[in-house]
Amino acid sequence: MSIRIGVDVGGTNTDAVAFLNDQLVAVAKSPTTQDVTAGVTNAIQEVIEFGKLDSKRISAVMVGTTHFVNALVESQYLLPTAVIRLCGKTTRAILPFRDWPLNLRKAIQADVFLLDGGHEFDGRTISALSQKQIDNTINMLIKSGIRTVAISSVFAPLDNSHETYVAQRVSKLAPNISVSISSEIGRIGLLERENATILNACLRDVAGKIVTALERSIKELGINCQLFISQNDGTLMSAAHANRYPITTFASGPTNSMRGAAYLSGKADCAVIDIGGTTTDIGILRAGYPREASSIVNVNGVRTNFRMPDVISIGLGGGSIVRNTNGLAIGPDSVGYKIRSEALIFGGRTLTTTDLAVASGRSEIGDPNRVKHLDPGLVRDALELIQETIGQALETMVTSSEPIPVVLVGGGHLICGQEIKNTRSVTRPTNLDVANAVGAAISQVGSQIDQIISITPSTRESAIEALRKEAIARCESAGAVVESIEITNIEEVPLAYLPVGSVRIRMRAVGNLDFSKDLNKII
């Protein structure tokens, strides 16, 4: 019998849960510290002590972290990144970094190289690779002292042979330069895929330091097990994989909350509203997994197209600051992890949404006497504004006019009433305040196919079956128990701008971790 620890780092709290096989046996909530890694250590220590767990029986620790996206948002600890685009004479009108925010561009932009190579949509070569160009470029990278490079190629998701060759050449001649290639990160769409690859490349240094710190903190607790990091799509990756692809963790927080909400409520198809201390995240569950964003994803002002859940975030949470000077205003600023010293009910001097919930009688945390002086009209109006704000945000996510069931989770859930516009029902499951950590603990491994193929009515079934087998094989090689693998999503989109019969197939397979394998070597 094995124990799994799930951890999720939020702006206000770091939550941890323990599962014995498939049974939730312990939960813990610890304030997020300025040194986020220390907060993870504290949360794991607390859940072990609370559940009286034997640390020697812990088989895995799964962490959902905001470290990587925070580094990007704050433009800190980012590596200057060079870009190699394999394009021949095409795509030169718009160069890399063209539409990036100025502060981010200044932080990471290095040399850009436009080389021969790339493919057409039908697989034809735009121009052959030039060995001389490639080696000259690598020599210039070495002389510049650059430590990370992003490689992109025209239509690389259809044929990544040019990217792969250049990446191997860089690794051979300049082993100290880390390499990110676009076909492993983004989808069809050169500029957005290239942007995502650059973001991934600039985070490689901070990723290595964070993963090392997390592994060290686990060992210091006497835990000898594998560390996994949550990905944007609700599946797991090894620590080594997170080192290589930090960008795939950006939305793991909301994804973990949605997966945890599905587990705790037993609802696989619904809307999830996760109210934390700083933000409210709203997404849609389909078959127990978050609906993916199908269009361009904006990350800190940069257009990308890698796998991300379709989630809307608003600056409203349990620690949001309430003002009533020039009209009633709530957030988007928050006291965050300082709520236990800043909020009125804890002896502080800042009016927060949690103070309103206590003043209205919805909750009894803290000292209710400290908010008795609040104007009942202000409390009523502010709570109505919160309800209206959440309802409007939910409305933008729903694609049907029919009322939708909602699962409400998160430590800040008490600021939201039971009546939400256009909802069929509102469920608040047990342990809803640690849904994010639950989502991390129950995460599976997965694989995804995203290909453009040419089919006819007579070949469609066999073509899709071949892709299904490939998705399952990839999932097995990623560390899943074969018997547990299932296809959770298939999308088939006809492409009118390509030859007749061209369709884009997106397919996802997921399965349970096989702990009998050395997963750090294969995920």
N, C-alpha and C positions, 0 to 999 in steps of 0.2 A: 504494500500500500504506500503510495507516494503522496507527498505534499507539494502543492504549487503555491507560490506567493505571487499575487498580482499587485502592482504598485502604479499609481497614476499621480503625476505632479501637476498641481493646479496653481493658479496665481495666489490663492489664499491658503489652501490645505494640500497636504500630500497624504493620500489615502493608501491603505494597504489591506489586503484580504488574504485569507488562507483557505485553500481547498484541499480536503482529504479525498482523493479520487475525484468524484463529481459532487461532493457535498461541501457547502460553505460552512466552515467551522469557526472562523475568527475574523473580526474586523477591527481596524484601528484608523484613527484620523489624527494627523499631526500637523501643526502649522508649518507651512512652507518657509524655509529659512532663506536668508540672503545667499548663503552657500547651498544651492539646491541639492547637491549631492549629499550633504549632511542631513537634509530633511528626509531624503530617501532612506538613509541609514536609520534615522530615528523611527520612521514609520515601520520599517521591517522589524526592528527591535521590539517595538510596541506590540505588533501583531503576534510575534513569537511568544512574548511574555503573557499576553492576554489569553491566547489559546493554549498555553502551556505545551508548546510544540517542541518536538525533538528536532533540532536543526540538522542532525545527521540524516533525517528522512526527507529533507527538502530536495526535490529532484530538479526544480527549475524556478527561476525568478523572472517574471515578465514585467517589464517597465514601460509605461507610456510617459514620455517626457517632452517638455516644451523647450529643452535646452537649445536645440538646433534652430528652431524658428525664432526664438528670442535673440539668438546671436545675429540672425539676419535682420530682424526688425530694428535692433539697436546698432546695426552696422559695426559690431565689435568682433574682434578675433577672426576676421575674414582674411583669406589669403588672396593676394593679387593673382589674377587668373588670366592665362593666355588662351586664345581660341584658335583652333585650326579648323577651317571650313573646307571641305572637299567638294568643289562645285564647278571646276573648269571655268568657262566664261559666263556661266549663269549666276543668278541671284546676287550679283555684285552691287545692285542699285541700293540695297539696304544692308548695311554692315552690322555685325554684332554690337550690342550695347546701344543701338540707335535710339530706342524709346525708353531707356531706363531712367529712373529717378536720379537726379544729379548726385545726391549724397552717396547712393549705393554704387553708382558708376565710379565715382572718385575713389571709393574704398577698395574696389577690386579690379578695375579695368587695367589690363596689361596689353601686350602686343597681340595683334590680330593677323592671321596668315590665311590667305585665300589660295588654295592649291588645286591642282588638277585632280579630277576624280568625280565621284557621284554617279547616280543612275537616274534614268527616266522612270515614270510610273509603271512602265511595262517591262522594266528590267534591263533595258538597253543602257550601255555605258555612255555617260556624257563625255567623258574623256578618260584616258588611261592614267593611272597613277604614275607620277614621275619620281623615281628613286632619288634622283639628284635633288629635286625640290624638298622631298621629305627629309633627307639627311641634312641638308643645309639649314632647314627650319629647326631641326632638333639641336644642331650645333649652336644656333642663335639662342634657343631656349636655355641651353646649358650656360652660355656666356652671360645671359641676363640674370642668372640666379633664380629664375622662376621655379616654384615648387609644385605647381599644379596646372594642368591643362585640360581644357574641354575640347573634345573632337566631335564635329558634326559633319554629316554628309547628306547630300540631296537624296531624298527618298530612302534613307537608311533603314527604316522599319521594314521595307520590302527586300532590301539587299544590304546587309551590313558588312560585307566583305572588305570594302575599302576602309571603313572605320577600324575594323578589327586589325587589319594589317598595319595601319599607321600606329595604333595603340601598342601593338606588339613591338614595333620598331622603336618607339619612344622608351618603352620599358627595358629594351635591350641596351640601347645606347645611353639612356639617362635614367637608371633605376631609382634615383632619388626623387624623380618627378612623378607625382600621382596623376593618374589618367582617368577621366570620366568620358564615356562615349554615349552619344545621344540615343542610339538604338536600344540601349538598356534602360533608358529613363523615360523618354517621351513617346508621343504618337506621331502620326502623319501631320505635317505642318512644320516646316523647317524652322522658322523663327522662334515659335513657341517651344519647340523641342530643344532647340539650341539654348534658349534662355534657361530652361529647366536644368540642362546639363551644366551650364556655367554656375548656376546657384549651387548645384551639388558639388562642383569642383572647389568652389571657394570655401566650403564648409569642411573639407576633408581634414584639416588640421584640428579644428575644434572638435570634430567627431572623434578623432583618435584620443584626445585628452579626456573627453567626457566618458567614453566607453571604458577607458582605463580606470578612471576614478570610480565608476559604478562597480566594475569588477573588483577593485580593491576594497570598496566599502562592504561588499558581500563577504569577501574573504576575512575581513576584520571581525565580522560577526560570527565567524566559525562555520560559515556555510560553504560547503564544497559542492557546487552544482553549476549547471549551465545558465548563462544570462541571455535572455531574449529581449528584443526591443519591438514594441508594437508598430505596425505600419499603418499607412493611411486607409487601407482597404479592410482593416479588421483582422489581418493575419500577422504572423510573427516572422521575425528574421533574427539570425544569430548576431552576437556582438560584432563578429568579423564583418558580416554583411552590412550592419549599421555603419561601420567604419567606412565602407566603400560607397554606400548610398544613403547618406544622412537625409537627403531631401524626401525620402519616402516616409519619414516620421512626422512631417509637418502637421498633419491633421489627426494624429493618433489620439489626442485627447477627446475630441468630439466623437470619434469613431468608437473608442472604448466605452464611452457613456451610452451610446446607442446600442452596442452589443450587450452591455450589461443590463440595460433596460429591457431588452428582449428576453434575456435569461430570467431576470427577476419577476417580470410580469407574465411571462408565458405568451406574449404577443409577438408574432413574427412580421406582421404587416400593419404598420401604424405610424403615427408621427411621434417623435421623441422631443421633449423640451427639457433641456438640461440647464438648470439655473445654478451657476456657481457663485463664487464670491465677487467676481468681477464682470463676467459676461454671461449671456444666455445664448446657448447654441441650439438651433432647431434643425432637424433633419428628418428624412423619411426612411423607414425600414421596409425592405422588400425581402421576404424569405429570411428574415433575421439578420440581414446585412444592410448597411447604409446604401441608399441610392447614390450612384456615382455621378459626378458632374460630367456632362457629356460635351461641354463646350470649353471655351477658354477659361482658365483659372488664373485669377490675379493674385500674385503672391508679393505682398509688400510693394505694389506698384509695377511688378514685372509680369508680363503676359506669358503664361506657361500652358502646357497641355498634358501633364503627367497625371497619374491616377490620384484623384482626390474625391472625398465624399461631397455630395451636394448638400452643403450646410450653410446656413446663414447665422452670423454672430452679431449680437447687438450689445452695446455697452450698458447692460443692466444685470445686476447681481445682488446678492445679499449684503455686500459691502458698499454698494453704490451710494454716493453722497447726495442728500436731498437738500435743495435750496428753495427758498420762497421769498426772494428779494424782489426781482423784477419779473414776477410770475413764477409759477411752480416749475421746477426743473429737477430731473432725476438723472444722475450720471452725466456723461459716461465715465467720469473719474470715480475711483473706488478707494477705500482705505485698505483693500486687499488683505494680506495676511496680518495687518495690524488691527483688525477689527476687534480683537479681544482687549485692546487698550484704547482704541479711538472711539468706538460706538458708545452712545449714551448709556445703554443698559449694562455696560461693563465699566462704567465710571469715566468714560471719555467725554469729549466735548463736540463730537461730530455727529450730526443727525444722519443716520443711514436707513436704508430700506428695512433692515432687520429690526430697527427700533420701531418702525411703523407697524410691522407685523406683531411685535410684542404689545404695543399700545392698543392694537385692535383686538387683542385677545386670541389671536391665531397661534401664538406660541408663548411659552413661559420661560424661555431661556434668559439668563442674566437676571437683573433686578428690575422687575416691572415698575417699581415705585419711581425709578429714575425717568420714566417717560409719561407719568401721569399728568404732567403739566402740559403736554402737547395738545394743541387745539384739535378737538374731534373732527372738525370740518377739514382741516389740513390733512389729517390721517386718512379720512374717507376719500378725499379728492386725489391724494397721492396714490393710494392703493388702486383706485379706479384708473388712473393714468398708467400704472404698471400693467394692469389687466388689458387695457386697450393696446398698449405698445406690444405686448406679447401676442395678442390676437392678430394684429396687423402683420407682424413678422411671420406668423404661421400661415396667414393667408397667401403670402407670396410664394410659399413652398408647395402648396397644395395644387394639384393639377385637375382636380375634379370638383364639381359643385356640391357633391355629396358630403355630409358631415363625416369627419374622420376620427377614429379613436386616437386618443393621446395618452402617452405614458410620461408622467412628470417625474424627473429625478434631479439629483444635485442637492448639495447642502443648503442652497438658497431657495429651495422649493416653497418654503413657508411664506415668501412674499407674494406668491401667486394664489389666487382664490380658485374655487372649483369650477366656476363658470368661465369658459373661454369660447370666444366667438367661433362658430362653424365647427364645433367638435361634437362627436357622437357620445363620447364618454371621456372622463379623465381618471386615469389610474395612478395611484401613488403606491408602488410596491414596497414591501418590507426591505430594509437596507438600501433605500433609494439614494441616500446621501453618499454611498460608496459605489454607485453603479459603474463609475469609471474604472475603478480598480478591479471590480468583478469582470468587466469587459476585457481587461488586460489578462486576467487569470484564465479565462475560458477561451482565449484566442487560439485559432488553429493555424496551420500552414496552408499556403495556397499557391496557385499558379494562374496566369492569365494569358489567353491567346488574343491577339489583336492583329488580324491579317486581312489583306485585300486579295480575294481570289476570283477567278472567272468560273462560273457554273452555268449549267443548263438545267431544265426541268428533270432530265434523266440522270444528271450527275450530282444534283444538289444533296441528296440524302447521303451518298457515299462520301462526298467532300466534307460535310459537317461531321460525319462519323469519324473520319480521319482526324479532324481537329479535336474532337472529343477525346479520342485515344491519346493524342499528343498532350492535351491539357492534363489528363489523368497521370500520364507518365511523368510529366514535369512535377506534378504535385507529389508523387511518390518519391522522386529524386530529391525533393525539398525536405523530406523527412516525415511524410504522412504515412499512417497505417493504411495499407492498400484497401482493406475492407471498409474503411470509413470515408473514403473519397467520394464526393458527389459533385455534380455540375450544378452550381447555384444560379447561374445566369448565362443566357445566350441572347445576343442581339445580332440581328441581320439587317444591314442597311444597304439598299441598292444605291449605286453611285452613277448618276446620270451622265456625269462629265467624263467617264471612262468608257472603254469599249463595252458593247452590249453583253450583259451577263456578269458584269463586275459587281461584287458585293463586298462590303466590309463586315467581317465576322468578329465579334467580341465575345469571349467565352471565359468563364471563371470556374475553377475547381478548388474545393477546400477539403481538408481532412484533418483528423486528430494527430497530434504529435506522437511519434513512436519513440518512447524513451529508451528502448533497447538499442537505439542507434547513437553514434557519436554525432549529434545534430550540429555541433559547431563546425564540423567539416563539410556539411552538405547543404545547409540552409543559406 
